Amino acid sequence: MADRNCLLPHRHTLDNGNVVWDYTEPRRGANDGTSYLCHGHLARLREIVATTPKAVAWMREQLEPVKGDFEKTAPMKAASKLPISAAAVDAADETLGLLCSWAEYTAESIGQPAPDMSNTWKVLASADSTDGEMRVQGMRSDGIATVDSVSRWMLERIDVIATHDWVEDFTSELCDQRATNLARWPYEERPKPAKGIECPECGHTTLVVFTPAFAPKYSTEPLLKNGKPVEVTETVNVYERVINSDGSVSRSSKLVERTKRYADGSPVLATVQRLNYAPPLLVQCRDSSCRATVSDAEWGRLVRQSNDKMKRRA
């Protein structure tokens, strides 16, 4: 298969010094020319998808501007009785709706089941729709988990998505939408450098971390064995009064395992933490000649390895 070039325009400087974005200097596609996006555009697409949960959460917390003797135009986070900005909430819903529509299109294109889109509300795909096709219009109050799961689903398939020519429209739409929203409700979207940790691909200390909007969400559930709750046991010293052969009295002790109980006498039950959902974590090399990504498992290994090195130095 012939190498593919990136379908998006690139920045270059004209002879007169003006900077333009056009297609006059095509760049080879990422992943050994199998992608329709270059390394830079593929990295940007990953960033947009990975930070969608944070963008949605941020916009849903914005307040209406304060009007009076002056008008406060800077975005404000919800921390008072002022009304939440309807425009910001609508923008958040549109952000989710766009990502979900592309997730459904991706699933159909690559022949895989679409991600879970529960806790969203839907409308007819178009006013002229006659087949009852629906599209995601927004999220319910407890639907942030859906934003996380759809973003993670898309992020895990970015390299496959980039092998389809429609990735041009996908990238353009997501980037344009994010730029518009950030212009109206700006926030810091800068990644954090992974200090002292080398990229497993190029060996440079150029990894950056796009921190998730939320910590992973867990639920506490009883631990079951053969369908029954497991009681927590404890080992205690039990003392006994012993009458010796000479008539003297002494005490002996032995270790006994027994069920641990609360003050009211009820048994303490063993529990386990179940992961409900985890926002997507993007770790990516910022070296323009590398742009490698690091999986969650590999990132955990690199962090542990870095911590061990620091302990040995100390």
Secondary structure as the mmCIF struct_conf table of DSSP 4:
data_model
#
loop_
_struct_conf.conf_type_id
_struct_conf.id
_struct_conf.beg_label_comp_id
_struct_conf.beg_label_asym_id
_struct_conf.beg_label_seq_id
_struct_conf.end_label_comp_id
_struct_conf.end_label_asym_id
_struct_conf.end_label_seq_id
HELX_LH_PP_P HELX_LH_PP_P1 ALA A 2 ARG A 4
STRN STRN1 ASN A 5 ASN A 5
HELX_LH_PP_P HELX_LH_PP_P2 CYS A 6 CYS A 6
BEND BEND1 LEU A 7 LEU A 8
STRN STRN2 HIS A 10 THR A 13
TURN_TY1_P TURN_TY1_P1 ASP A 15 ASN A 16
BEND BEND2 GLY A 17 GLY A 17
STRN STRN3 VAL A 19 ASP A 22
BEND BEND3 TYR A 23 GLU A 25
STRN STRN4 ARG A 28 ARG A 28
HELX_RH_AL_P HELX_RH_AL_P1 ALA A 30 GLY A 33
TURN_TY1_P TURN_TY1_P2 THR A 34 THR A 34
BEND BEND4 SER A 35 LEU A 37
HELX_RH_AL_P HELX_RH_AL_P2 HIS A 39 ALA A 50
TURN_TY1_P TURN_TY1_P3 THR A 51 THR A 51
HELX_RH_AL_P HELX_RH_AL_P3 THR A 52 MET A 59
TURN_TY1_P TURN_TY1_P4 ARG A 60 GLU A 61
STRN STRN5 GLN A 62 LEU A 63
HELX_LH_PP_P HELX_LH_PP_P3 GLU A 64 VAL A 66
STRN STRN6 LYS A 67 LYS A 67
BEND BEND5 GLY A 68 PHE A 70
STRN STRN7 GLU A 71 GLU A 71
BEND BEND6 ALA A 74 ALA A 74
STRN STRN8 LYS A 77 LYS A 77
BEND BEND7 ALA A 78 ALA A 78
BEND BEND8 SER A 80 LEU A 82
HELX_LH_PP_P HELX_LH_PP_P4 PRO A 83 PRO A 83
STRN STRN9 ILE A 84 ILE A 84
HELX_LH_PP_P HELX_LH_PP_P5 SER A 85 SER A 85
HELX_RH_AL_P HELX_RH_AL_P4 ALA A 86 ILE A 110
TURN_TY1_P TURN_TY1_P5 GLY A 111 GLY A 111
HELX_LH_PP_P HELX_LH_PP_P6 PRO A 113 ASP A 116
BEND BEND9 ASN A 119 ASN A 119
STRN STRN10 THR A 120 LEU A 124
BEND BEND10 ALA A 125 SER A 126
TURN_TY1_P TURN_TY1_P6 ALA A 127 ASP A 128
BEND BEND11 ASP A 131 ASP A 131
STRN STRN11 MET A 134 MET A 139
TURN_TY1_P TURN_TY1_P7 SER A 141 ASP A 142
HELX_RH_AL_P HELX_RH_AL_P5 ILE A 144 LEU A 155
TURN_TY1_P TURN_TY1_P8 GLU A 156 ARG A 157
HELX_RH_AL_P HELX_RH_AL_P6 ILE A 158 ILE A 161
TURN_TY1_P TURN_TY1_P9 ALA A 162 THR A 163
BEND BEND12 HIS A 164 HIS A 164
TURN_TY1_P TURN_TY1_P10 ASP A 165 TRP A 166
HELX_RH_AL_P HELX_RH_AL_P7 VAL A 167 ARG A 184
BEND BEND13 TRP A 185 TRP A 185
HELX_LH_PP_P HELX_LH_PP_P7 ARG A 190 PRO A 191
STRN STRN12 LYS A 192 PRO A 193
TURN_TY1_P TURN_TY1_P11 LYS A 195 GLY A 196
TURN_TY1_P TURN_TY1_P12 PRO A 200 CYS A 202
BEND BEND14 HIS A 204 THR A 205
STRN STRN13 LEU A 207 PHE A 210
BEND BEND15 ALA A 213 PHE A 214
HELX_LH_PP_P HELX_LH_PP_P8 ALA A 215 PRO A 216
STRN STRN14 LYS A 217 PRO A 222
STRN STRN15 LEU A 224 LYS A 225
TURN_TY1_P TURN_TY1_P13 ASN A 226 GLY A 227
STRN STRN16 LYS A 228 PRO A 229
HELX_LH_PP_P HELX_LH_PP_P9 VAL A 230 VAL A 230
STRN STRN17 GLU A 231 GLU A 231
HELX_LH_PP_P HELX_LH_PP_P10 VAL A 232 VAL A 232
STRN STRN18 THR A 233 ILE A 243
TURN_TY1_P TURN_TY1_P14 SER A 245 ASP A 246
BEND BEND16 GLY A 247 GLY A 247
STRN STRN19 VAL A 249 THR A 259
STRN STRN20 ARG A 261 ARG A 261
TURN_TY1_P TURN_TY1_P15 ALA A 263 ASP A 264
BEND BEND17 GLY A 265 GLY A 265
HELX_LH_PP_P HELX_LH_PP_P11 SER A 266 SER A 266
STRN STRN21 PRO A 267 PRO A 267
HELX_LH_PP_P HELX_LH_PP_P12 VAL A 268 VAL A 268
STRN STRN22 LEU A 269 LEU A 269
HELX_LH_PP_P HELX_LH_PP_P13 ALA A 270 ALA A 270
STRN STRN23 THR A 271 TYR A 277
STRN STRN24 LEU A 282 CYS A 285
TURN_TY1_P TURN_TY1_P16 SER A 288 CYS A 290
STRN STRN25 THR A 293 VAL A 294
HELX_RH_AL_P HELX_RH_AL_P8 ASP A 296 ARG A 313
#
